[in-house]
Amino acid sequence: MFDFLKGNKTVTGALILGLIFVAIIFLIMLTAGGDTTNTVINEDDPIFANTDEERTFDPGVQNIFGPVDPEKWVEQEGSQEAAPFLRAITEDPVVSAVAFTKTNGVSNLPYVRFTTLNDGNIHETPLQVVGTIEKISDLKTLRVGDVVWSRNGNFSLTRYLDNTNTEIATQLFDLRKGTSTEDVSRAISDTIISTTFSPDEKEFFSLVKTSEGVTGYLESVEKGTRTAVWSSIFKNVTVLWDAENKIVIYTNPSSVTEGVIWVLNPYTKKETVVLTGKRALAAKMSPDGKKLLYSMQEEQTDAFSLRTFDMETGEVFTLPLIGFVDKCTWAQSDSNNIYCAIPKEEIEGEFMEKWYMGAEYTNDTLWRIDAESGTTKELLDPEEETGETFDITNLSVDPGENYLVFTSRVNRALWSFKLSGTAQ
């Protein structure tokens, strides 16, 4: 079962100690496969923050939940004023967001939906103009850990700590009714390790922990019926479903252990090991299913590199930027464009573990990469525009490839960047 490790001939005492260190880290990570039953979560846990009481945010405090300078933030007064090319959408901390297209009966408009950290409510607002931020779900959810969105923003899965403070619960939101403050959700009974929606938004695939490891279930969004289609002894695993019939599954990346990347067809249950034997492996599939973007840690330099893997030919192309997949997203169009936040400073060694724990931050610039030619273009240095550092995650591009939305781990703020004129 561990055949992928047989080629490793450098197992030393230091590595063993490193493995122990990583095991401890994974136990406190959000995606940890360890049993959380009857385990009280620390009130200061940064993943499931205590939101039982309403927070106040001091705009004069740097690196908390507000800006250094309030004038950098766009006021939301529903004025329909054209949005600037870079703007902070909300001062409230955000868990994650999705850029999508909304039809108003005449034209398709780029919008963003997001979940606020304070109360777990879902909001939406247009991206082209500084419009009203509208609440579309009024089911208050405290201590939210993460939110997974479907491609077009019609559904989301929210993972949060339940009222007992001992179990991680999951809530499915159906937002197709449009603007509504009604309860448009249903609870998912299992303890989910990782989850992802199908590209057509009809199903979602979830890893549920078992005594032997994890089981992957394919579940209908409408009916709630589910089928077991995959299982593994690995409990620390991430899943992403970006291309039809191709679910990417990978062991959570670590700087001291070798990882595995599988591609699973959930309907035939056929799995393929695409990559293995490399440290810090993580991957995202292109929407057409032809290329796999992945990151890894180089053996010789300890630096992180970005590469593409051709699913038909097996050809590997190393991209000329240093970064990792968590800070990248594929465009939804057929442009072959990848958008990445690239750290300004060199990252190496056991940085990955510290970054996941929130003990390390990066200061990023935004880049566009053409996956076909390998050409790159720097689009934005947020620090030059705002004077603040940005540790960028949760990148999402609208289907028309006009806007990029992202959050900054420094203060959980949600930002929008206009791509028009940069995506050609």
matplotlib code that plots the C-alpha trace (Angstrom):
import matplotlib.pyplot as plt

x = [0.0, 3.0, 4.6, 5.2, 7.6, 9.8, 12.1, 13.0, 16.5, 17.2, 15.2, 17.3, 16.9, 16.2, 13.5, 11.8, 11.8, 10.4, 7.6, 6.7, 6.7, 4.4, 2.0, 1.6, 0.9, -1.6, -3.6, -4.4, -4.9, -8.4, -8.1, -6.7, -8.0, -7.7, -10.8, -12.2, -15.0, -15.2, -12.2, -12.8, -11.5, -9.4, -11.3, -8.3, -8.1, -7.4, -9.3, -12.6, -12.5, -14.9, -17.6, -20.2, -20.0, -20.0, -16.6, -15.6, -12.7, -10.3, -9.3, -6.2, -4.8, -2.6, -2.9, -6.1, -9.5, -9.4, -7.3, -4.4, -6.0, -9.8, -9.6, -8.3, -11.6, -14.5, -17.7, -20.7, -23.6, -25.3, -24.2, -23.6, -20.3, -17.8, -15.6, -11.8, -9.4, -8.5, -10.8, -11.6, -15.2, -15.9, -14.3, -15.8, -13.5, -14.4, -14.0, -14.0, -15.7, -16.5, -16.7, -19.6, -22.0, -25.5, -28.2, -30.5, -32.7, -30.8, -27.1, -24.7, -22.9, -19.9, -20.8, -19.1, -20.6, -18.9, -19.4, -18.5, -16.5, -18.4, -21.8, -21.5, -24.0, -23.8, -23.7, -23.4, -22.4, -21.6, -18.0, -18.3, -19.8, -19.7, -23.2, -25.1, -23.9, -27.0, -27.5, -28.9, -28.7, -29.6, -28.8, -26.3, -23.3, -20.6, -17.0, -16.8, -13.7, -14.0, -16.5, -16.4, -18.2, -19.6, -18.3, -21.2, -21.9, -25.3, -24.2, -21.8, -20.7, -19.8, -17.8, -18.1, -17.7, -21.1, -22.7, -20.9, -17.5, -16.5, -17.7, -17.1, -20.5, -21.3, -24.1, -25.2, -26.6, -28.8, -28.8, -30.6, -33.7, -31.9, -32.1, -33.6, -33.2, -34.9, -33.1, -32.0, -29.7, -29.6, -27.2, -24.7, -24.5, -21.0, -17.7, -16.2, -12.5, -12.6, -15.3, -15.8, -18.6, -18.9, -18.4, -22.1, -23.1, -25.3, -23.2, -20.5, -17.7, -16.8, -14.2, -15.7, -13.4, -13.7, -11.8, -9.6, -9.0, -11.5, -14.3, -15.2, -18.9, -20.6, -23.8, -26.6, -27.2, -31.0, -31.9, -29.2, -28.6, -25.0, -22.7, -19.3, -16.8, -13.3, -11.5, -8.0, -6.0, -4.8, -6.8, -5.0, -6.3, -7.6, -10.1, -10.8, -13.3, -12.5, -12.9, -15.7, -15.2, -11.8, -11.5, -8.0, -7.1, -3.8, -2.2, -1.9, 1.4, 4.3, 7.9, 9.3, 7.2, 6.5, 3.0, 0.7, -1.7, -4.5, -7.1, -10.4, -13.3, -16.2, -18.6, -16.3, -14.4, -11.2, -8.3, -4.9, -1.7, -0.5, 2.5, 4.3, 7.7, 7.9, 7.6, 4.9, 2.8, -0.6, -2.5, -5.4, -6.9, -7.6, -11.3, -10.9, -9.1, -6.1, -3.5, -2.7, -1.1, 1.0, 3.6, 6.4, 9.5, 12.8, 15.2, 18.4, 17.3, 14.4, 12.6, 9.0, 8.2, 5.1, 4.7, 2.2, 1.5, 0.0, -2.7, -2.5, 1.3, 2.7, 4.9, 6.0, 6.7, 8.4, 7.0, 9.4, 7.8, 8.3, 5.1, 2.6, -0.9, -2.8, -2.1, -3.3, -6.5, -7.3, -9.4, -12.9, -12.6, -10.7, -7.7, -5.3, -4.6, -3.5, -3.6, -1.2, -0.1, 3.7, 5.6, 8.2, 10.6, 12.2, 10.3, 12.0, 12.5, 9.6, 7.8, 4.7, 3.8, 4.3, 2.2, -0.7, -0.6, -0.6, 2.8, 4.3, 3.0, 4.0, 4.0, 2.6, 2.3, -0.3, 0.7, -0.9, 0.7, -0.1, -0.1, 0.4, 3.4, 4.7, 4.8, 4.2, 3.1, 3.0, -0.4, -0.3, 1.8, -0.9, 1.7, 2.6, -1.1, -2.1, 1.1, -0.1, 1.3, -1.0, -0.8, -3.2, -5.5, -8.9, -8.4, -11.5, -11.9, -15.4, -16.4, -15.8, -12.2, -12.9, -12.3, -10.2, -11.4, -9.2, -8.8, -5.7, -4.7, -3.2, -6.7, -9.2, -10.3, -12.0, -10.5, -11.4, -9.0, -10.1, -8.4, -9.9, -7.0, -4.6, -5.9, -5.1]
y = [0.0, 2.3, 1.3, 4.9, 5.3, 2.3, 4.4, 6.7, 5.9, 8.9, 7.9, 9.2, 9.9, 13.6, 12.6, 10.4, 13.4, 15.5, 13.0, 13.1, 16.9, 16.9, 14.3, 16.6, 19.6, 17.7, 16.9, 20.6, 21.4, 21.9, 18.9, 16.6, 13.1, 12.5, 11.8, 15.1, 13.4, 14.6, 16.8, 20.4, 22.9, 25.7, 29.0, 30.7, 28.2, 30.5, 28.1, 28.0, 31.4, 32.3, 34.5, 34.1, 37.8, 40.5, 41.9, 45.5, 46.4, 49.3, 50.7, 52.1, 48.7, 47.1, 43.4, 42.7, 42.8, 46.3, 48.5, 50.7, 53.6, 53.7, 55.8, 52.7, 51.0, 51.6, 52.7, 50.6, 53.0, 51.6, 54.5, 52.4, 54.3, 52.5, 50.3, 51.1, 48.6, 47.4, 47.7, 46.2, 44.9, 44.7, 45.6, 42.5, 39.5, 36.9, 33.2, 32.7, 34.0, 33.0, 35.2, 34.3, 35.6, 36.8, 37.3, 40.3, 39.4, 41.6, 40.9, 38.8, 40.7, 39.7, 39.3, 38.0, 35.9, 35.5, 34.2, 36.5, 35.1, 36.8, 35.2, 32.8, 34.7, 34.8, 38.1, 39.2, 42.4, 43.4, 43.7, 46.3, 49.0, 49.9, 48.5, 47.4, 44.4, 42.2, 39.5, 36.3, 33.9, 34.8, 31.5, 32.5, 30.1, 30.7, 29.5, 28.8, 26.9, 27.0, 27.4, 25.6, 27.1, 25.6, 27.0, 29.4, 30.3, 28.5, 26.3, 26.3, 23.9, 25.5, 23.6, 24.9, 23.9, 22.8, 24.0, 21.4, 22.8, 19.2, 18.2, 19.7, 20.1, 20.8, 22.8, 22.8, 26.1, 26.2, 29.8, 29.3, 31.1, 34.3, 37.0, 35.4, 35.6, 32.3, 29.1, 27.6, 25.0, 21.4, 19.7, 17.1, 14.4, 13.1, 14.6, 15.7, 15.9, 17.6, 18.3, 19.7, 20.4, 18.9, 21.4, 21.2, 21.8, 18.7, 16.7, 17.0, 14.6, 14.4, 12.5, 11.2, 9.8, 6.2, 4.0, 2.7, 6.1, 7.9, 7.0, 9.2, 9.7, 11.1, 12.9, 14.5, 18.1, 17.8, 14.4, 13.9, 10.3, 9.2, 6.4, 5.4, 5.6, 5.8, 4.9, 5.3, 4.7, 8.3, 10.7, 13.9, 14.4, 17.2, 16.9, 19.3, 18.7, 21.2, 19.1, 16.8, 13.2, 14.1, 14.6, 15.5, 14.0, 14.6, 14.0, 17.3, 18.8, 18.6, 19.8, 16.6, 13.8, 12.6, 13.1, 11.4, 12.9, 10.8, 11.5, 9.7, 9.2, 9.1, 7.3, 4.5, 4.5, 4.3, 6.0, 6.8, 7.8, 10.8, 11.9, 10.6, 10.6, 14.4, 16.6, 19.3, 18.0, 19.8, 20.1, 21.7, 20.5, 22.8, 23.1, 21.2, 18.4, 18.5, 19.9, 19.5, 22.4, 21.2, 22.5, 20.6, 21.2, 20.8, 18.2, 20.2, 23.7, 23.2, 25.9, 25.5, 25.3, 25.3, 22.9, 21.6, 18.0, 17.1, 14.5, 13.0, 12.9, 13.0, 15.9, 18.1, 21.8, 23.8, 27.3, 30.2, 31.3, 30.2, 29.4, 26.8, 25.7, 27.1, 30.6, 29.8, 29.4, 28.4, 30.8, 29.4, 30.4, 28.6, 30.9, 28.5, 31.3, 30.6, 33.4, 33.1, 35.1, 34.8, 35.6, 38.3, 36.7, 33.3, 30.5, 27.2, 24.5, 23.8, 26.9, 25.0, 23.7, 27.1, 28.8, 26.4, 27.0, 30.7, 31.1, 32.4, 34.9, 35.8, 39.2, 38.5, 40.0, 38.8, 37.1, 35.7, 32.5, 31.1, 27.3, 26.6, 28.9, 29.3, 33.1, 35.1, 38.7, 40.5, 42.2, 43.8, 44.6, 45.2, 46.6, 49.4, 50.3, 50.2, 50.2, 46.9, 43.4, 40.8, 37.0, 36.1, 33.0, 31.9, 33.3, 33.1, 34.5, 35.2, 33.2, 36.2, 36.6, 40.2, 40.2, 38.4, 38.2, 37.0, 37.3, 38.3, 36.0, 39.1, 40.4, 38.2, 41.1, 40.5, 42.3, 42.6, 43.3, 44.2, 42.0, 43.8, 44.7, 42.3, 38.9, 39.0]
z = [0.0, 0.4, -2.9, -3.8, -0.9, -1.9, -4.1, -1.2, -0.1, 2.1, 5.2, 8.0, 11.7, 10.9, 8.5, 11.1, 13.5, 10.8, 10.2, 13.8, 13.7, 10.7, 12.2, 15.2, 12.9, 10.9, 14.0, 14.5, 10.8, 9.6, 7.2, 9.8, 9.6, 13.3, 15.4, 16.7, 18.6, 22.2, 21.7, 22.9, 20.4, 22.0, 22.1, 20.5, 17.6, 14.5, 12.2, 14.1, 15.6, 18.4, 16.9, 19.6, 20.3, 17.7, 16.9, 16.5, 14.2, 14.8, 11.4, 12.9, 13.8, 11.2, 10.3, 12.2, 10.6, 9.1, 6.9, 7.9, 6.1, 5.9, 2.7, 0.9, 1.3, -1.1, 0.7, -0.1, -0.6, -3.7, -5.7, -8.9, -9.4, -11.6, -9.5, -9.4, -10.9, -7.3, -4.4, -1.0, -1.2, 2.5, 5.7, 7.4, 7.3, 4.7, 4.7, 0.9, -2.2, -5.8, -8.9, -11.1, -13.8, -13.0, -15.6, -15.1, -18.0, -20.5, -20.0, -18.0, -15.3, -13.2, -9.5, -6.4, -3.6, -0.3, 3.3, 6.2, 9.0, 11.8, 11.2, 8.3, 6.3, 2.5, 0.5, -3.1, -4.9, -8.5, -9.6, -12.3, -10.0, -6.4, -5.7, -2.6, -0.8, -0.5, 2.1, 0.4, 3.3, 6.8, 8.6, 11.2, 11.5, 14.1, 14.2, 10.4, 9.3, 5.6, 2.7, -0.6, -3.6, -6.8, -10.0, -10.7, -7.1, -6.9, -4.0, -1.1, 1.6, 5.0, 7.5, 11.1, 14.7, 16.1, 19.3, 21.4, 20.3, 19.7, 16.2, 12.7, 11.0, 7.4, 5.9, 2.2, 0.9, -2.3, -3.6, -6.9, -5.5, -5.8, -3.1, 0.0, 3.7, 4.2, 5.4, 2.0, 3.5, 4.8, 7.1, 6.1, 8.8, 8.2, 9.4, 6.1, 5.6, 2.2, -0.4, -3.9, -6.3, -9.8, -12.7, -13.6, -9.9, -9.9, -7.4, -4.8, -3.8, -0.2, 1.9, 5.1, 7.8, 8.8, 11.3, 8.4, 6.7, 4.4, 2.0, -0.9, -1.6, -4.7, -3.5, -5.5, -4.6, -5.3, -3.8, -1.2, -2.4, -2.3, -3.5, -2.3, -5.1, -3.5, -0.3, 1.1, 4.2, 4.0, 6.2, 5.3, 1.7, -0.4, -3.3, -6.2, -9.1, -11.9, -15.0, -16.2, -14.9, -13.3, -9.6, -8.4, -5.0, -3.3, 0.1, 2.0, 1.0, 3.4, 3.1, 4.7, 3.3, -0.3, -1.6, -4.1, -6.7, -8.0, -10.7, -10.2, -12.5, -10.0, -12.5, -13.5, -10.2, -12.1, -10.3, -11.7, -9.8, -11.8, -9.7, -6.6, -4.9, -4.6, -1.5, -1.1, -4.0, -4.7, -7.9, -9.8, -13.1, -16.0, -16.8, -20.1, -18.3, -20.5, -18.1, -14.5, -12.7, -9.7, -7.3, -5.5, -3.5, -5.4, -3.9, -4.6, -3.7, -1.3, -3.3, -4.5, -8.2, -10.4, -13.2, -15.7, -16.6, -19.9, -19.2, -22.7, -23.4, -19.8, -20.7, -17.8, -18.2, -15.5, -15.2, -14.7, -11.3, -7.8, -5.9, -4.9, -6.1, -3.1, -4.5, -8.1, -10.1, -13.7, -15.8, -16.5, -20.2, -22.9, -22.6, -20.9, -18.5, -14.9, -12.3, -9.4, -6.4, -6.3, -3.1, -3.4, -0.9, -1.4, 0.2, 1.0, 3.7, 6.0, 5.1, 3.9, 7.4, 9.0, 6.4, 6.8, 10.5, 10.1, 11.6, 8.4, 5.8, 2.2, 0.5, -3.0, -6.5, -9.0, -12.2, -15.3, -16.8, -20.3, -19.7, -23.4, -24.1, -20.5, -20.9, -17.8, -17.1, -13.8, -13.3, -10.0, -6.9, -4.2, -1.8, -4.3, -4.6, -0.9, 1.2, 2.8, 2.4, 0.8, 1.6, -1.2, -1.2, -2.5, -6.0, -8.3, -11.8, -13.3, -16.4, -18.7, -17.3, -16.5, -12.7, -10.2, -6.6, -3.7, 0.1, 2.1, 5.0, 6.7, 7.6, 5.8, 3.6, 0.2, -2.8, -6.5, -9.3, -12.8, -15.5, -18.5, -20.8, -19.1, -20.1, -23.8]

ax = plt.figure().add_subplot(projection="3d")
ax.plot(x, y, z, "-o")
ax.set_aspect("equal")
plt.show()
